[in-house]
């Protein structure tokens, strides 16, 4: 039992079939010892009776429940075998089948033990308290006690509990988890704040404009809950194959019974036909795929992705942090006559060394890439809303935004480049406008090649860029990476609706990295989160998590899934062919029930060995 877990928690995580398998295996070995070593007589079958009571009955009850739900899976033959063997007093045969059935189920429980828990992660992340500010001072209240109009204080690095408006203070908030915008957003009196956003380094006082239950974060949580409840059920490979294999086996067994007049002939057929390559071989292949993916830095949270991802036809991608690095990069420098780009980079980067503004690092990176030596500035000052000022190489330098510069009559809008996609700042040298710097979210180096290879290599019918970012930004990125269909400014609810509609038509794959992607991920046929450290919520909602935010790792996962699916099908079909040969031998009386059960175990071993090929190291796991 894992440390710190109760027995009930262990059963919930690993399933009730693992104890049944262990108990049944122990009972079989005990019976063999009593019967063949000590020869104690009729009582030697007692362990088998106990195993059938403790393990066989719960398994049969589960099958009956499936019957009432009109669910006919590959394990029904095993149930028929258990009942028939028990009625014919073939208790060892019955227990061997119980071991097959419970063992296969336990393996699948093991493969799925990391099932997603997105709602729990959402609730854990959200603040449960708020700091209400009154004339008497600040008091701590439960977040559900906040009412519209309350004045609240948001402390540094605290999660904003409700939607509101800044009344006092200047600072920045990280809203990337919610909006998809990759930057920290400046906040000043009059600015809107969103619940779930993370405050940075200064205290902000806000006025609540919505009740907690109606806030942005609460609406996302509700969307995730609805998506989780409405998630479509996927028929697994074993169930699809078992749907036609089971009635054929029962028909052959019945034919043998009718022709021979012996019920043991029917038992022999259904025992050798018990589809353990489906019940055991496929879970082993899936576990092998999970293991191989983990070695490549991909955590499989829902094993069904290994069966489904290679059949997806519509691919959804978020923009920020998925096709981009989620950080601004300096892409354009527009200088006035008489000023060079190298001069601007030297002056601006020298000053930005002492700034915490989100764009500062982008300017420093650009100067470093251009091999520009920086100077030591003096008199550096950065006031909220006023920009960055200082002296460099004997020149007075001022860096600010377009709106502030025009408002302070530093420059006329007609003198500047037209407003376009991306963020921007203006550089003033000795009081005169010197340059406009423009920034864009930097696309990943492999985004374009990855997107363009999806249709020829992975049978993608269409690729869709679905983002909460601005239209102009999303279209700019779509043009760079080669995506034709674009949806911009989408809220989590709108993303959920679109993905749900597309999933009803074709199998879908969603790749994203923000909390605003979680509902859509739950609605897609399969989903992948990039960068598990970025958002616990997204990681929990996704079927798989790529730990180092690499599109190449996404491609590797797609190839691992293809390989896993292929070997799983080989295992299942090959095992059924061998079982089919055994059925023919049993129906003519050449294979008695106990020999059939042992033969089936040999087939199981072959199926497991073949399934383990998934874990073997392969040389090529990416094709772009």
Phi, psi and omega per residue, in radians:
X1 nan 2.328 3.134
X2 -1.051 2.522 -3.114
X3 -1.021 2.467 3.038
X4 1.408 0.101 -3.120
X5 -1.992 2.457 3.059
X6 -1.329 2.917 3.116
X7 -1.090 -0.616 3.131
X8 -1.186 -0.692 3.101
X9 -1.119 -0.661 3.127
X10 -1.128 -0.755 3.118
X11 -1.098 -0.682 -3.131
X12 -1.142 -0.649 -3.084
X13 -1.351 -0.738 -3.033
X14 -1.782 -0.192 3.099
X15 1.577 2.750 -3.079
X16 -1.383 -0.221 -3.040
X17 -1.352 -0.421 3.116
X18 -1.100 -0.823 3.072
X19 -1.070 -0.621 3.116
X20 -1.100 -0.769 -3.135
X21 -1.099 -0.750 -3.133
X22 -1.146 -0.775 -3.132
X23 -1.130 -0.737 -3.121
X24 -1.149 -0.733 3.112
X25 -1.073 -0.742 3.100
X26 -1.095 -0.724 3.140
X27 -1.104 -0.713 -3.138
X28 -1.107 -0.797 -3.139
X29 -1.173 -0.640 3.089
X30 -1.107 -0.763 3.117
X31 -1.065 -0.792 -3.123
X32 -1.075 -0.678 3.121
X33 -1.179 -0.772 -3.141
X34 -1.152 -0.669 -3.032
X35 -1.383 -0.740 -3.015
X36 -1.766 -0.382 -3.118
X37 -1.705 -0.789 -3.056
X38 -1.839 -0.234 3.063
X39 0.836 0.978 -3.026
X40 -1.511 -0.023 3.047
X41 1.731 -2.688 -3.024
X42 -1.023 -0.446 -3.083
X43 -1.266 -0.160 -3.083
X44 -1.169 -0.333 -3.138
X45 -1.473 -0.039 -3.107
X46 -0.997 -0.768 3.113
X47 -1.014 -0.624 3.131
X48 -1.180 -0.711 3.116
X49 -1.081 -0.724 -3.138
X50 -1.147 -0.673 3.137
X51 -1.142 -0.685 3.133
X52 -1.204 -0.642 3.114
X53 -1.222 -0.783 -3.059
X54 -1.393 -0.565 -3.072
X55 -1.943 -0.733 -3.076
X56 -1.172 -0.763 -3.100
X57 -1.095 -0.834 3.093
X58 -1.021 -0.655 3.116
X59 -1.143 -0.731 3.140
X60 -1.182 -0.647 3.084
X61 -1.065 -0.715 3.091
X62 -1.085 -0.671 3.122
X63 -1.189 -0.657 3.094
X64 -1.108 -0.704 3.090
X65 -1.068 -0.695 3.071
X66 -1.065 -0.659 -3.124
X67 -1.083 -0.761 3.136
X68 -1.162 -0.451 3.103
X69 -1.559 0.058 -3.101
X70 1.049 0.651 3.079
X71 -1.862 2.059 -3.108
X72 -2.060 1.725 -3.092
X73 -1.764 -3.036 -3.079
X74 -1.283 -0.181 -3.096
X75 -1.559 0.010 -3.123
X76 -1.174 -0.602 3.087
X77 -1.068 -0.681 3.116
X78 -1.097 -0.711 3.103
X79 -1.094 -0.748 3.108
X80 -1.100 -0.683 3.137
X81 -1.121 -0.729 -3.124
X82 -1.093 -0.840 -3.109
X83 -1.112 -0.807 -3.105
X84 -1.107 -0.787 -3.132
X85 -1.095 -0.700 3.137
X86 -1.148 -0.723 3.132
X87 -1.128 -0.533 3.140
X88 -1.636 0.178 3.120
X89 1.091 0.436 3.066
X90 -1.648 1.211 -2.971
X91 -1.191 -0.605 3.117
X92 -1.120 -0.747 3.102
X93 -1.062 -0.774 -3.129
X94 -1.062 -0.741 -3.123
X95 -1.190 -0.629 3.096
X96 -1.085 -0.691 3.117
X97 -1.190 -0.690 3.064
X98 -1.020 -0.736 3.117
X99 -1.093 -0.746 3.098
X100 -1.022 -0.870 -3.038
X101 -1.173 -0.858 -3.109
X102 -1.213 -0.634 3.127
X103 -1.121 -0.758 3.107
X104 -1.112 -0.739 3.130
X105 -1.136 -0.692 3.128
X106 -1.117 -0.681 3.087
X107 -1.068 -0.723 3.133
X108 -1.187 -0.659 3.066
X109 -1.076 -0.689 3.100
X110 -1.088 -0.699 -3.120
X111 -1.207 -0.432 -3.063
X112 -1.897 0.211 -3.004
X113 -1.166 -0.288 3.125
X114 -1.697 0.631 -3.122
X115 -0.988 2.658 -3.038
X116 -1.222 2.649 3.075
X117 -2.455 1.080 -3.011
X118 -1.116 -0.685 -3.104
X119 -1.121 -0.684 3.136
X120 -1.150 -0.677 3.113
X121 -1.167 -0.672 3.094
X122 -1.090 -0.845 -3.111
X123 -1.109 -0.638 -3.135
X124 -1.161 -0.633 -3.078
X125 -1.290 -0.573 -3.026
X126 -1.296 2.464 3.106
X127 -1.167 2.469 3.117
X128 -1.809 -0.105 3.140
X129 -2.199 2.863 3.058
X130 -2.478 2.720 -3.136
X131 -1.866 1.718 -3.134
X132 -1.399 2.302 -3.122
X133 -1.857 2.169 3.072
X134 -2.258 3.140 3.112
X135 -1.090 -0.459 3.140
X136 -1.423 -0.142 -3.128
X137 2.168 -2.827 -3.091
X138 -1.779 2.324 3.087
X139 -2.234 2.578 3.127
X140 -1.553 2.209 3.118
X141 -2.243 2.832 3.034
X142 -1.257 2.491 -3.041
X143 -1.042 -0.525 -3.137
X144 -1.241 -0.202 3.116
X145 -1.563 -0.041 3.121
X146 -1.233 2.388 3.070
X147 -2.117 2.797 3.129
X148 -1.046 2.306 -3.132
X149 1.745 -0.240 3.110
X150 -1.078 2.451 2.992
X151 -1.572 2.183 -3.092
X152 -2.170 2.549 3.036
X153 -1.783 2.260 3.084
X154 -1.870 1.944 -3.081
X155 -1.353 2.841 3.105
X156 -0.963 2.377 3.079
X157 1.125 0.363 3.110
X158 -1.718 2.615 3.084
X159 -1.429 2.265 -3.139
X160 -1.166 2.187 -3.015
X161 -1.417 -0.456 -3.100
X162 -2.495 2.860 2.999
X163 -1.237 2.512 -3.126
X164 -2.936 -2.956 -3.133
X165 -2.243 2.351 3.140
X166 -1.203 2.234 3.115
X167 -1.825 -0.600 -3.073
X168 -2.607 2.389 3.070
X169 1.889 2.733 3.072
X170 -2.213 2.375 -3.139
X171 -3.026 -2.787 -3.128
X172 -2.396 2.633 3.088
X173 -2.296 2.479 3.064
X174 -1.591 1.855 3.135
X175 -1.863 0.208 -3.026
X176 -1.110 -0.535 3.128
X177 -1.098 -0.467 -2.991
X178 -1.837 -0.718 -2.992
X179 -1.767 -0.358 -3.037
X180 1.556 -0.199 3.095
X181 -1.162 2.309 -3.006
X182 -1.456 -0.009 -2.990
X183 -2.023 2.785 2.985
X184 -1.318 2.284 -3.012
X185 -1.711 2.222 3.126
X186 -1.168 2.438 3.129
X187 -2.184 2.382 3.114
X188 -2.531 2.932 3.114
X189 -0.865 2.239 -3.083
X190 1.762 -0.300 -3.138
X191 -1.264 2.571 3.063
X192 -1.545 2.466 3.077
X193 -2.138 2.610 -3.088
X194 -1.926 2.450 3.030
X195 -1.078 2.455 -3.111
X196 1.653 -0.302 3.089
X197 -1.243 2.633 -3.095
X198 -1.817 2.098 3.086
X199 -1.210 2.645 -3.109
X200 -1.689 -1.930 -2.883
X201 -1.802 -0.100 -3.080
X202 -2.175 2.711 3.099
X203 -1.337 2.312 3.056
X204 -2.055 2.438 3.018
X205 -1.878 2.254 -3.076
X206 -2.220 2.795 3.008
X207 -1.884 2.180 -3.135
X208 -1.130 2.248 3.127
X209 -1.914 -0.155 3.070
X210 -2.465 2.658 2.992
X211 -1.168 2.652 3.132
X212 -0.929 -0.692 -3.097
X213 -1.157 -0.363 -3.141
X214 -1.835 0.095 -3.067
X215 -1.265 2.937 -3.100
X216 -1.035 -0.796 -3.081
X217 -1.146 -0.698 3.126
X218 -1.121 -0.630 3.128
X219 -1.192 -0.630 3.073
X220 -1.132 -0.770 3.126
X221 -1.039 -0.728 3.125
X222 -1.124 -0.703 3.125
X223 -1.117 -0.702 3.095
X224 -1.099 -0.756 3.138
X225 -1.060 -0.768 3.135
X226 -1.154 -0.711 3.138
X227 -1.140 -0.672 -3.140
X228 -1.162 -0.670 -3.138
X229 -1.244 -0.606 -3.067
X230 -1.655 0.158 -3.081
X231 -1.066 2.208 -3.088
X232 -1.192 2.537 3.092
X233 -1.426 2.360 -3.124
X234 -1.827 2.259 3.070
X235 -1.331 2.133 -3.088
X236 -1.328 2.864 -3.114
X237 -0.974 -0.809 -3.090
X238 -1.059 -0.709 -3.122
X239 -1.206 -0.663 3.141
X240 -1.148 -0.749 3.126
X241 -1.244 -0.690 -3.125
X242 -1.163 -0.386 -3.095
X243 -1.074 -0.593 3.112
X244 -1.808 -0.450 -3.117
X245 -1.216 -0.718 -3.078
X246 -1.050 -0.899 -3.139
X247 -1.119 -0.561 3.101
X248 -1.117 -0.795 -3.134
X249 -1.094 -0.751 3.116
X250 -1.109 -0.665 3.126
X251 -1.134 -0.764 3.126
X252 -1.118 -0.752 3.122
X253 -1.080 -0.754 3.110
X254 -1.092 -0.692 3.109
X255 -1.059 -0.762 3.118
X256 -1.096 -0.677 3.129
X257 -1.137 -0.793 -3.102
X258 -1.125 -0.769 -3.076
X259 -1.216 -0.739 -3.057
X260 -1.569 -0.414 -3.070
X261 1.341 0.170 -3.097
X262 -2.019 2.215 3.099
X263 -1.188 -0.449 3.114
X264 -1.111 -0.505 3.092
X265 -1.117 -0.715 3.087
X266 -1.106 -0.761 3.135
X267 -1.078 -0.759 -3.124
X268 -1.041 -0.717 -3.125
X269 -1.152 -0.857 -3.048
X270 -1.242 -0.480 3.098
X271 -1.212 -0.841 3.134
X272 -1.208 -0.415 -3.139
X273 -1.483 -0.230 -3.123
X274 -0.881 2.081 -2.934
X275 -1.398 1.091 -3.137
X276 -1.180 -0.446 2.966
X277 -1.017 -0.506 3.053
X278 -1.375 -0.745 -3.038
X279 -1.328 -0.497 -3.078
X280 -2.038 -0.833 -3.051
X281 -1.044 -0.783 -3.112
X282 -1.158 -0.820 3.062
X283 -1.013 -0.648 3.112
X284 -1.124 -0.733 3.096
X285 -1.075 -0.720 -3.140
X286 -1.158 -0.721 3.079
X287 -1.078 -0.685 3.083
X288 -1.071 -0.715 3.091
X289 -1.118 -0.704 3.094
X290 -1.071 -0.750 -3.136
X291 -1.127 -0.795 -3.139
X292 -1.102 -0.727 3.127
X293 -1.107 -0.713 -3.136
X294 -1.071 -0.674 3.106
X295 -1.128 -0.425 3.139
X296 -1.679 0.172 3.083
X297 1.480 0.408 3.122
X298 -2.148 2.161 -3.130
X299 -1.722 2.086 3.103
X300 -1.521 2.048 3.139
X301 -1.707 -0.518 3.102
X302 -2.264 1.876 -3.033
X303 -1.024 -0.345 -3.113
X304 -1.089 -0.324 3.120
X305 -1.104 -0.531 3.138
X306 -1.208 -0.424 3.101
X307 -1.569 -0.479 -2.942
X308 -1.790 -0.513 -2.950
X309 -1.101 -0.590 -3.106
X310 -1.313 -0.160 3.111
X311 -1.781 -0.002 -3.115
X312 -1.248 2.443 -3.094
X313 -2.025 -0.437 3.116
X314 -1.981 2.187 -3.072
X315 -1.954 2.111 3.070
X316 -1.786 2.376 3.055
X317 -2.251 2.331 2.907
X318 -1.333 2.807 -3.118
X319 -1.573 -1.161 -2.971
X320 -1.197 2.125 3.118
X321 1.434 -0.111 3.127
X322 -1.937 -1.141 3.024
X323 -1.512 -0.219 3.098
X324 -2.118 2.972 3.107
X325 -1.423 -0.167 -3.128
X326 1.323 0.429 3.093
X327 -2.472 2.576 -3.106
X328 -1.281 2.553 3.053
X329 -2.283 2.457 3.117
X330 -1.258 2.029 -3.071
X331 -1.931 -0.427 -3.100
X332 -2.485 2.440 3.028
X333 -2.239 1.948 -3.140
X334 -1.827 1.904 -3.070
X335 -1.768 2.583 3.009
X336 -1.326 2.864 -3.123
X337 -1.020 2.388 3.100
X338 1.622 -0.084 3.129
X339 -2.123 2.325 -3.115
X340 -1.705 2.779 3.113
X341 -1.074 -0.702 -3.129
X342 -1.090 -0.692 3.116
X343 -1.114 -0.805 -3.120
X344 -1.067 -0.767 -3.134
X345 -1.115 -0.684 3.134
X346 -1.144 -0.837 -3.126
X347 -1.126 -0.879 -3.058
X348 -1.144 -0.816 -3.110
X349 -1.142 -0.634 3.111
X350 -1.049 -0.706 -3.141
X351 -1.321 -0.677 -3.068
X352 -1.213 -0.187 3.066
X353 -0.994 -0.443 -3.039
X354 -1.928 0.361 -3.131
X355 -1.973 2.603 3.050
X356 -1.847 0.188 3.137
X357 -1.135 2.507 -3.118
X358 -1.002 -0.463 -3.102
X359 -1.502 -0.194 -3.075
X360 -1.044 -0.797 -3.094
X361 -1.128 -0.592 3.116
X362 -1.113 -0.684 3.114
X363 -1.191 -0.738 3.112
X364 -1.098 -0.710 3.116
X365 -1.103 -0.704 3.140
X366 -1.141 -0.711 3.116
X367 -1.144 -0.700 3.119
X368 -1.129 -0.741 3.131
X369 -1.107 -0.526 3.134
X370 -1.559 0.080 3.109
X371 1.005 0.784 -3.123
X372 -1.706 2.248 3.093
X373 -1.360 2.404 -3.106
X374 -1.677 2.668 3.114
X375 -1.734 2.985 3.095
X376 -1.717 1.867 -3.102
X377 -1.332 2.864 3.070
X378 -2.290 2.761 3.081
X379 1.062 0.659 -3.087
X380 -1.270 2.300 3.132
X381 -2.466 2.344 3.111
X382 -2.417 1.757 3.124
X383 -1.781 2.509 -3.132
X384 -0.980 2.191 3.091
X385 1.412 -0.108 -3.093
X386 -1.869 -0.244 -3.126
X387 1.632 -2.972 -3.069
X388 -1.945 2.297 -3.125
X389 -2.312 2.736 3.090
X390 2.947 -3.141 -3.138
X391 -2.041 2.402 3.134
X392 -2.473 2.208 3.131
X393 0.934 0.632 3.110
X394 1.399 0.091 3.137
X395 -1.930 2.454 3.049
X396 -1.452 2.224 -3.038
X397 -2.105 2.460 3.089
X398 -2.474 2.234 -3.136
X399 -2.110 2.175 -3.090
X400 -2.643 -3.094 -3.135
X401 -1.620 2.903 -3.115
X402 -1.069 -0.845 -3.079
X403 -1.052 -0.805 -3.138
X404 -1.131 -0.707 -3.113
X405 -1.127 -0.746 3.133
X406 -1.197 -0.707 -3.135
X407 -1.103 -0.559 -3.134
X408 -1.645 0.185 3.092
X409 1.042 0.567 3.084
X410 -1.418 -0.456 -3.123
X411 -2.788 2.659 3.075
X412 -1.587 2.534 -3.120
X413 -1.033 -0.530 -3.130
X414 -1.172 -0.359 3.140
X415 -1.437 -0.178 -3.047
X416 -1.774 2.827 3.008
X417 -1.090 2.547 3.108
X418 -1.011 2.620 3.094
X419 -1.090 2.323 -3.112
X420 -2.436 -3.008 -3.139
X421 -1.141 2.703 3.105
X422 1.680 3.073 3.042
X423 -1.692 2.839 -3.121
X424 -2.637 2.786 2.978
X425 -2.524 2.755 -3.109
X426 -1.935 2.474 3.109
X427 -1.963 2.201 3.101
X428 -1.974 2.278 -3.101
X429 -2.023 2.015 -3.105
X430 0.944 0.712 3.059
X431 1.476 -0.095 3.141
X432 -1.895 2.531 3.067
X433 -1.058 2.258 -3.100
X434 -2.026 -0.676 -3.075
X435 -2.849 2.709 2.996
X436 -1.992 2.174 3.112
X437 -1.825 2.284 -3.123
X438 -2.071 2.448 -3.052
X439 -2.200 2.521 3.019
X440 -2.290 2.703 3.006
X441 -1.093 2.213 -2.997
X442 -1.350 2.129 3.120
X443 -1.231 2.580 3.068
X444 -1.094 2.610 -3.081
X445 -1.066 -0.515 -3.065
X446 -1.857 0.159 -3.088
X447 -1.044 -0.856 -3.061
X448 -1.114 -0.852 -3.114
X449 -1.136 -0.631 3.128
X450 -1.147 -0.852 -3.114
X451 -1.075 -0.766 -3.055
X452 -1.214 -0.338 -3.107
X453 -1.602 -0.089 -3.057
X454 -1.168 -0.729 -3.109
X455 -1.205 -0.866 -3.121
X456 -1.281 -0.508 -3.023
X457 -1.761 -0.445 -3.044
X458 -2.242 0.325 2.997
X459 0.997 0.612 3.109
X460 -1.277 2.233 3.067
X461 -1.357 -0.670 3.119
X462 -2.710 2.635 3.104
X463 -2.105 2.262 -3.039
X464 -2.153 2.291 3.027
X465 -1.692 2.021 -3.037
X466 -2.142 1.953 -2.990
X467 -2.457 2.691 3.027
X468 -1.540 -0.021 -3.121
X469 -1.330 3.020 -3.111
X470 -1.159 2.646 -3.106
X471 -0.947 -0.828 -3.068
X472 -1.128 -0.629 3.123
X473 -1.207 -0.747 -3.100
X474 -1.176 -0.747 3.113
X475 -1.115 -0.680 3.097
X476 -1.031 -0.802 -3.132
X477 -1.211 -0.689 3.140
X478 -1.046 -0.680 3.122
X479 -1.145 -0.657 -3.131
X480 -1.169 -0.783 -3.018
X481 -1.604 -0.190 3.069
X482 1.581 0.655 3.072
X483 -1.889 2.296 -3.069
X484 -1.620 -0.624 -3.068
X485 -1.694 2.165 -2.992
X486 -2.299 2.410 2.965
X487 -2.256 2.050 -3.079
X488 -1.995 2.845 3.103
X489 1.075 0.439 -3.047
X490 -1.445 2.270 3.035
X491 -1.356 2.866 3.074
X492 -0.956 -0.649 3.131
X493 -1.160 -0.695 3.131
X494 -1.213 -0.652 3.063
X495 -1.073 -0.786 3.131
X496 -1.028 -0.792 -3.109
X497 -1.093 -0.793 -3.105
X498 -1.144 -0.792 -3.124
X499 -1.143 -0.672 3.105
X500 -1.082 -0.749 3.120
X501 -1.102 -0.782 -3.125
X502 -1.189 -0.625 -3.132
X503 -1.164 -0.487 3.099
X504 -1.230 -0.302 -3.125
X505 -1.783 -0.781 -3.101
X506 -2.450 2.778 3.044
X507 -1.194 2.412 -3.013
X508 -2.176 2.602 3.000
X509 -2.127 2.261 3.107
X510 -2.013 2.246 3.101
X511 -2.094 2.117 -3.113
X512 -2.734 -3.075 -3.099
X513 -2.602 0.129 -3.088
X514 -2.074 2.838 3.100
X515 -1.008 -0.595 -3.139
X516 -1.165 -0.169 3.101
X517 -1.609 -0.264 -2.987
X518 -1.006 -0.831 3.138
X519 -1.057 -0.742 -3.140
X520 -1.129 -0.631 3.116
X521 -1.080 -0.705 -3.139
X522 -1.184 -0.488 -3.107
X523 -1.457 -0.404 -3.096
X524 -1.282 2.771 3.067
X525 -1.045 -0.738 3.103
X526 -2.523 2.671 -3.098
X527 -2.563 2.587 -3.118
X528 -2.314 2.310 3.052
X529 -1.830 2.342 3.086
X530 -1.677 2.221 3.061
X531 1.350 1.431 -3.095
X532 -1.069 -0.353 -3.129
X533 -1.378 -0.211 -3.056
X534 -1.390 -0.691 -3.072
X535 -2.673 1.963 3.095
X536 -1.056 -0.640 -3.091
X537 -1.122 -0.831 3.140
X538 -1.102 -0.702 3.133
X539 -1.085 -0.665 3.139
X540 -1.259 -0.601 -3.112
X541 -1.311 -0.481 -3.048
X542 -1.378 2.722 3.056
X543 -1.383 -0.447 3.131
X544 -2.569 2.625 -3.140
X545 -2.174 2.133 3.039
X546 -1.566 1.971 -2.931
X547 -1.236 -0.507 -3.061
X548 -1.912 0.394 3.023
X549 0.906 0.901 -3.121
X550 -2.093 2.246 3.071
X551 -1.193 -0.476 3.071
X552 -1.128 -0.608 3.084
X553 -1.194 -0.574 3.044
X554 -1.080 -0.766 3.120
X555 -1.129 -0.697 3.092
X556 -1.060 -0.724 3.103
X557 -1.069 -0.704 3.131
X558 -1.096 -0.652 3.129
X559 -1.316 -0.634 3.061
X560 -1.079 -0.739 3.131
X561 -1.113 -0.730 3.117
X562 -1.073 -0.763 3.139
X563 -1.150 -0.750 3.139
X564 -1.089 -0.801 -3.138
X565 -1.074 -0.743 -3.127
X566 -1.100 -0.822 -3.129
X567 -1.202 -0.616 3.095
X568 -1.088 -0.738 3.110
X569 -1.163 -0.715 3.080
X570 -1.033 -0.779 -3.125
X571 -1.075 -0.827 -3.084
X572 -1.160 -0.876 -3.078
X573 -1.200 -0.730 3.106
X574 -1.082 -0.740 3.115
X575 -1.113 -0.684 3.133
X576 -1.197 -0.587 3.090
X577 -1.131 -0.787 3.097
X578 -1.102 -0.727 3.094
X579 -1.122 -0.603 3.099
X580 -1.094 -0.718 3.081
X581 -1.106 -0.720 3.106
X582 -1.101 -0.644 3.106
X583 -1.068 -0.727 3.137
X584 -1.106 -0.703 3.101
X585 -1.166 -0.661 -3.121
X586 -1.238 -0.640 -3.045
X587 -1.221 -0.420 3.088
X588 -1.683 0.077 3.035
X589 1.586 0.168 -3.108
X590 -1.560 -0.054 -3.081
X591 -2.398 1.712 3.136
X592 -1.205 2.896 -3.042
X593 -0.976 -0.841 -3.092
X594 -1.141 -0.728 3.087
X595 -1.106 -0.642 3.106
X596 -1.120 -0.707 3.128
X597 -1.126 -0.731 3.116
X598 -1.156 -0.729 3.106
X599 -1.065 -0.684 3.114
X600 -1.103 -0.627 3.091
X601 -1.128 -0.636 3.087
X602 -1.133 -0.731 3.085
X603 -1.082 -0.708 3.102
X604 -1.023 -0.768 -3.136
X605 -1.070 -0.764 3.111
X606 -1.093 -0.699 3.137
X607 -1.127 -0.732 -3.138
X608 -1.147 -0.758 3.129
X609 -1.070 -0.695 3.102
X610 -1.172 -0.715 -3.133
X611 -1.110 -0.550 -3.120
X612 -1.194 -0.205 3.079
X613 -1.067 -0.379 3.129
X614 -1.011 -0.603 -3.050
X615 -1.387 -0.203 -3.108
X616 -1.135 2.508 -3.097
X617 -1.169 2.309 3.101
X618 -1.980 2.657 -3.068
X619 -1.494 -0.453 -3.058
X620 -2.219 1.963 3.106
X621 -2.151 0.211 3.106
X622 -2.614 2.588 -3.082
X623 -2.344 0.601 3.023
X624 -2.436 nan nan
